[in-house]
């Protein structure tokens, strides 16, 4: 992971049963400069539960 040099954004919910939230913290910490967003009160579908915020953030990330 330390060799990844492209921008990385890790997104998860704070109550994801498929991808435990702690794994997202670990992944973001292993990739230098990675951005991490954890949505509160959200599961595996956090990007759908918070779609308006997610779309705004993804457009900013892709600029």
N, CA, C and O atoms as a GROMACS GRO file, in nm:
protein
  252
    1UNK      N    1   0.082  -0.119   0.000
    1UNK     CA    2   0.000   0.000   0.000
    1UNK      C    3   0.086   0.126   0.000
    1UNK      O    4   0.046   0.228  -0.055
    2UNK      N    5   0.202   0.121   0.059
    2UNK     CA    6   0.286   0.239   0.071
    2UNK      C    7   0.340   0.286  -0.064
    2UNK      O    8   0.395   0.396  -0.074
    3UNK      N    9   0.326   0.204  -0.168
    3UNK     CA   10   0.375   0.242  -0.301
    3UNK      C   11   0.270   0.312  -0.386
    3UNK      O   12   0.300   0.359  -0.496
    4UNK      N   13   0.148   0.320  -0.336
    4UNK     CA   14   0.040   0.387  -0.409
    4UNK      C   15   0.067   0.537  -0.404
    4UNK      O   16   0.085   0.595  -0.297
    5UNK      N   17   0.069   0.599  -0.522
    5UNK     CA   18   0.099   0.742  -0.530
    5UNK      C   19  -0.016   0.824  -0.589
    5UNK      O   20  -0.006   0.947  -0.597
    6UNK      N   21  -0.122   0.760  -0.630
    6UNK     CA   22  -0.236   0.832  -0.686
    6UNK      C   23  -0.331   0.873  -0.572
    6UNK      O   24  -0.328   0.812  -0.465
    7UNK      N   25  -0.413   0.974  -0.593
    7UNK     CA   26  -0.509   1.012  -0.490
    7UNK      C   27  -0.606   0.897  -0.460
    7UNK      O   28  -0.657   0.832  -0.552
    8UNK      N   29  -0.630   0.874  -0.334
    8UNK     CA   30  -0.721   0.767  -0.290
    8UNK      C   31  -0.819   0.825  -0.190
    8UNK      O   32  -0.782   0.901  -0.100
    9UNK      N   33  -0.945   0.788  -0.208
    9UNK     CA   34  -1.049   0.830  -0.115
    9UNK      C   35  -1.120   0.705  -0.066
    9UNK      O   36  -1.175   0.629  -0.146
   10UNK      N   37  -1.120   0.683   0.062
   10UNK     CA   38  -1.184   0.568   0.124
   10UNK      C   39  -1.314   0.617   0.188
   10UNK      O   40  -1.312   0.712   0.268
   11UNK      N   41  -1.425   0.553   0.153
   11UNK     CA   42  -1.557   0.594   0.204
   11UNK      C   43  -1.625   0.472   0.266
   11UNK      O   44  -1.622   0.363   0.210
   12UNK      N   45  -1.686   0.493   0.382
   12UNK     CA   46  -1.753   0.384   0.448
   12UNK      C   47  -1.856   0.440   0.546
   12UNK      O   48  -1.855   0.560   0.576
   13UNK      N   49  -1.942   0.355   0.593
   13UNK     CA   50  -2.034   0.391   0.701
   13UNK      C   51  -1.976   0.347   0.834
   13UNK      O   52  -1.887   0.263   0.838
   14UNK      N   53  -2.025   0.404   0.940
   14UNK     CA   54  -1.971   0.368   1.072
   14UNK      C   55  -2.029   0.238   1.128
   14UNK      O   56  -1.994   0.196   1.238
   15UNK      N   57  -2.118   0.176   1.051
   15UNK     CA   58  -2.180   0.051   1.096
   15UNK      C   59  -2.192  -0.046   0.978
   15UNK      O   60  -2.299  -0.102   0.954
   16UNK      N   61  -2.082  -0.064   0.906
   16UNK     CA   62  -2.082  -0.150   0.788
   16UNK      C   63  -2.051  -0.293   0.828
   16UNK      O   64  -1.945  -0.320   0.885
   17UNK      N   65  -2.141  -0.385   0.800
   17UNK     CA   66  -2.121  -0.526   0.836
   17UNK      C   67  -2.038  -0.601   0.731
   17UNK      O   68  -1.974  -0.701   0.763
   18UNK      N   69  -2.039  -0.555   0.607
   18UNK     CA   70  -1.965  -0.624   0.500
   18UNK      C   71  -1.818  -0.586   0.500
   18UNK      O   72  -1.731  -0.672   0.483
   19UNK      N   73  -1.789  -0.458   0.519
   19UNK     CA   74  -1.652  -0.408   0.527
   19UNK      C   75  -1.642  -0.335   0.661
   19UNK      O   76  -1.680  -0.218   0.671
   20UNK      N   77  -1.590  -0.402   0.762
   20UNK     CA   78  -1.584  -0.338   0.893
   20UNK      C   79  -1.518  -0.201   0.887
   20UNK      O   80  -1.415  -0.183   0.822
   21UNK      N   81  -1.577  -0.106   0.955
   21UNK     CA   82  -1.531   0.032   0.951
   21UNK      C   83  -1.384   0.045   0.989
   21UNK      O   84  -1.312   0.126   0.932
   22UNK      N   85  -1.340  -0.034   1.085
   22UNK     CA   86  -1.200  -0.030   1.126
   22UNK      C   87  -1.106  -0.060   1.010
   22UNK      O   88  -0.995  -0.006   1.004
   23UNK      N   89  -1.149  -0.144   0.917
   23UNK     CA   90  -1.066  -0.174   0.799
   23UNK      C   91  -1.047  -0.051   0.712
   23UNK      O   92  -0.942  -0.035   0.650
   24UNK      N   93  -1.147   0.036   0.706
   24UNK     CA   94  -1.134   0.159   0.628
   24UNK      C   95  -1.032   0.253   0.691
   24UNK      O   96  -0.953   0.316   0.620
   25UNK      N   97  -1.034   0.263   0.823
   25UNK     CA   98  -0.933   0.343   0.892
   25UNK      C   99  -0.794   0.287   0.864
   25UNK      O  100  -0.700   0.361   0.835
   26UNK      N  101  -0.781   0.156   0.873
   26UNK     CA  102  -0.652   0.090   0.850
   26UNK      C  103  -0.604   0.114   0.707
   26UNK      O  104  -0.487   0.147   0.686
   27UNK      N  105  -0.692   0.096   0.610
   27UNK     CA  106  -0.657   0.117   0.469
   27UNK      C  107  -0.611   0.261   0.445
   27UNK      O  108  -0.508   0.284   0.382
   28UNK      N  109  -0.687   0.356   0.494
   28UNK     CA  110  -0.652   0.497   0.474
   28UNK      C  111  -0.519   0.531   0.540
   28UNK      O  112  -0.443   0.612   0.488
   29UNK      N  113  -0.491   0.469   0.653
   29UNK     CA  114  -0.364   0.495   0.721
   29UNK      C  115  -0.244   0.434   0.648
   29UNK      O  116  -0.131   0.480   0.665
   30UNK      N  117  -0.268   0.332   0.570
   30UNK     CA  118  -0.160   0.264   0.498
   30UNK      C  119  -0.126   0.330   0.364
   30UNK      O  120  -0.022   0.301   0.305
   31UNK      N  121  -0.213   0.417   0.316
   31UNK     CA  122  -0.191   0.484   0.189
   31UNK      C  123  -0.161   0.631   0.217
   31UNK      O  124  -0.247   0.705   0.266
   32UNK      N  125  -0.041   0.671   0.187
   32UNK     CA  126   0.004   0.808   0.214
   32UNK      C  127  -0.087   0.910   0.148
   32UNK      O  128  -0.108   0.906   0.027
   33UNK      N  129  -0.141   1.000   0.227
   33UNK     CA  130  -0.224   1.108   0.175
   33UNK      C  131  -0.367   1.069   0.143
   33UNK      O  132  -0.441   1.150   0.086
   34UNK      N  133  -0.408   0.948   0.179
   34UNK     CA  134  -0.546   0.906   0.149
   34UNK      C  135  -0.646   0.991   0.226
   34UNK      O  136  -0.622   1.031   0.340
   35UNK      N  137  -0.756   1.016   0.162
   35UNK     CA  138  -0.867   1.088   0.225
   35UNK      C  139  -0.964   0.983   0.278
   35UNK      O  140  -0.990   0.883   0.211
   36UNK      N  141  -1.018   1.005   0.396
   36UNK     CA  142  -1.112   0.911   0.458
   36UNK      C  143  -1.239   0.984   0.497
   36UNK      O  144  -1.235   1.089   0.560
   37UNK      N  145  -1.352   0.927   0.458
   37UNK     CA  146  -1.483   0.977   0.501
   37UNK      C  147  -1.560   0.860   0.561
   37UNK      O  148  -1.580   0.758   0.496
   38UNK      N  149  -1.604   0.877   0.684
   38UNK     CA  150  -1.689   0.778   0.751
   38UNK      C  151  -1.822   0.847   0.779
   38UNK      O  152  -1.829   0.945   0.853
   39UNK      N  153  -1.928   0.793   0.719
   39UNK     CA  154  -2.060   0.851   0.739
   39UNK      C  155  -2.125   0.792   0.865
   39UNK      O  156  -2.125   0.671   0.885
   40UNK      N  157  -2.180   0.879   0.951
   40UNK     CA  158  -2.242   0.832   1.075
   40UNK      C  159  -2.376   0.765   1.051
   40UNK      O  160  -2.449   0.798   0.958
   41UNK      N  161  -2.406   0.670   1.136
   41UNK     CA  162  -2.535   0.599   1.131
   41UNK      C  163  -2.560   0.538   0.993
   41UNK      O  164  -2.673   0.538   0.944
   42UNK      N  165  -2.454   0.487   0.931
   42UNK     CA  166  -2.466   0.432   0.796
   42UNK      C  167  -2.400   0.294   0.789
   42UNK      O  168  -2.306   0.264   0.863
   43UNK      N  169  -2.452   0.213   0.701
   43UNK     CA  170  -2.396   0.080   0.679
   43UNK      C  171  -2.320   0.074   0.548
   43UNK      O  172  -2.255   0.170   0.507
   44UNK      N  173  -2.330  -0.041   0.482
   44UNK     CA  174  -2.256  -0.064   0.358
   44UNK      C  175  -2.305   0.028   0.245
   44UNK      O  176  -2.231   0.052   0.149
   45UNK      N  177  -2.425   0.077   0.255
   45UNK     CA  178  -2.480   0.165   0.153
   45UNK      C  179  -2.467   0.312   0.188
   45UNK      O  180  -2.552   0.393   0.150
   46UNK      N  181  -2.362   0.347   0.259
   46UNK     CA  182  -2.344   0.485   0.305
   46UNK      C  183  -2.352   0.586   0.191
   46UNK      O  184  -2.406   0.695   0.208
   47UNK      N  185  -2.298   0.552   0.075
   47UNK     CA  186  -2.298   0.647  -0.037
   47UNK      C  187  -2.440   0.672  -0.089
   47UNK      O  188  -2.466   0.775  -0.151
   48UNK      N  189  -2.530   0.578  -0.064
   48UNK     CA  190  -2.669   0.598  -0.103
   48UNK      C  191  -2.747   0.668   0.008
   48UNK      O  192  -2.836   0.749  -0.019
   49UNK      N  193  -2.714   0.636   0.132
   49UNK     CA  194  -2.780   0.700   0.246
   49UNK      C  195  -2.746   0.849   0.252
   49UNK      O  196  -2.827   0.930   0.297
   50UNK      N  197  -2.626   0.883   0.208
   50UNK     CA  198  -2.578   1.022   0.211
   50UNK      C  199  -2.544   1.068   0.069
   50UNK      O  200  -2.443   1.134   0.047
   51UNK      N  201  -2.630   1.034  -0.026
   51UNK     CA  202  -2.599   1.056  -0.167
   51UNK      C  203  -2.570   1.202  -0.203
   51UNK      O  204  -2.480   1.228  -0.283
   52UNK      N  205  -2.642   1.296  -0.146
   52UNK     CA  206  -2.617   1.436  -0.182
   52UNK      C  207  -2.477   1.480  -0.137
   52UNK      O  208  -2.403   1.541  -0.214
   53UNK      N  209  -2.441   1.448  -0.015
   53UNK     CA  210  -2.309   1.483   0.036
   53UNK      C  211  -2.201   1.408  -0.042
   53UNK      O  212  -2.097   1.464  -0.076
   54UNK      N  213  -2.225   1.280  -0.068
   54UNK     CA  214  -2.128   1.199  -0.140
   54UNK      C  215  -2.101   1.254  -0.280
   54UNK      O  216  -1.986   1.266  -0.321
   55UNK      N  217  -2.206   1.289  -0.353
   55UNK     CA  218  -2.188   1.342  -0.488
   55UNK      C  219  -2.105   1.470  -0.485
   55UNK      O  220  -2.015   1.486  -0.567
   56UNK      N  221  -2.135   1.560  -0.393
   56UNK     CA  222  -2.056   1.683  -0.382
   56UNK      C  223  -1.910   1.653  -0.353
   56UNK      O  224  -1.821   1.713  -0.413
   57UNK      N  225  -1.885   1.560  -0.262
   57UNK     CA  226  -1.747   1.527  -0.225
   57UNK      C  227  -1.674   1.453  -0.337
   57UNK      O  228  -1.555   1.476  -0.357
   58UNK      N  229  -1.742   1.366  -0.409
   58UNK     CA  230  -1.675   1.293  -0.517
   58UNK      C  231  -1.640   1.389  -0.632
   58UNK      O  232  -1.534   1.376  -0.692
   59UNK      N  233  -1.728   1.483  -0.661
   59UNK     CA  234  -1.697   1.581  -0.765
   59UNK      C  235  -1.576   1.666  -0.726
   59UNK      O  236  -1.492   1.697  -0.810
   60UNK      N  237  -1.568   1.704  -0.600
   60UNK     CA  238  -1.452   1.779  -0.551
   60UNK      C  239  -1.327   1.694  -0.557
   60UNK      O  240  -1.221   1.742  -0.597
   61UNK      N  241  -1.336   1.568  -0.519
   61UNK     CA  242  -1.221   1.478  -0.521
   61UNK      C  243  -1.168   1.458  -0.663
   61UNK      O  244  -1.047   1.447  -0.683
   62UNK      N  245  -1.257   1.452  -0.759
   62UNK     CA  246  -1.217   1.426  -0.899
   62UNK      C  247  -1.166   1.548  -0.974
   62UNK      O  248  -1.118   1.536  -1.086
   63UNK      N  249  -1.176   1.666  -0.914
   63UNK     CA  250  -1.128   1.789  -0.981
   63UNK      C  251  -0.980   1.782  -1.007
   63UNK      O  252  -0.923   1.876  -1.062
   0.00000   0.00000   0.00000
